[in-house]
Amino acid sequence: MGAIPAVTDVRVDLASGVLTVTATEPVDRAAVEAAVDEAGYTLAG
């Protein structure tokens, strides 16, 4: 996620499956999906 411009923090709760992305401006969902996929996970919803 550090490669996505404007992202300042990422938190993952593996137990609940919640991913929280903090950014200084709107972030492209496709960029988040690509980063999550690269990490070996899949976004739901």
C-alpha positions in Angstrom: 0.0 0.0 0.0 2.9 2.3 0.5 3.2 2.6 -3.3 -0.3 4.2 -3.6 0.0 8.0 -3.6 -1.7 9.8 -0.7 -1.9 6.6 1.5 -0.6 7.4 5.0 -1.7 4.4 7.0 -3.1 0.9 6.5 -4.6 -1.3 9.2 -5.8 -4.9 8.7 -7.8 -6.9 11.2 -7.4 -10.5 10.0 -10.0 -11.8 12.4 -12.8 -9.7 11.0 -11.4 -9.2 7.5 -11.5 -5.4 7.8 -9.0 -3.3 5.9 -8.8 0.4 6.8 -6.9 2.7 4.5 -6.1 6.3 5.6 -5.2 8.8 2.9 -4.7 12.5 2.5 -7.0 12.5 -0.7 -9.3 10.0 -2.4 -7.7 6.8 -3.4 -8.5 4.8 -6.5 -10.3 1.5 -5.5 -8.5 -0.3 -8.3 -5.2 0.6 -6.9 -6.2 -0.7 -3.5 -7.5 -3.9 -5.0 -4.2 -4.4 -6.9 -2.2 -3.9 -3.8 -4.3 -6.3 -1.8 -4.1 -8.9 -4.6 -0.3 -8.4 -4.7 -0.3 -9.2 -1.0 -2.1 -12.5 -1.7 -5.6 -11.4 -0.5 -8.9 -10.6 -2.1 -11.2 -7.7 -1.4 -14.8 -8.5 -0.8 -17.7 -6.1 -1.4 
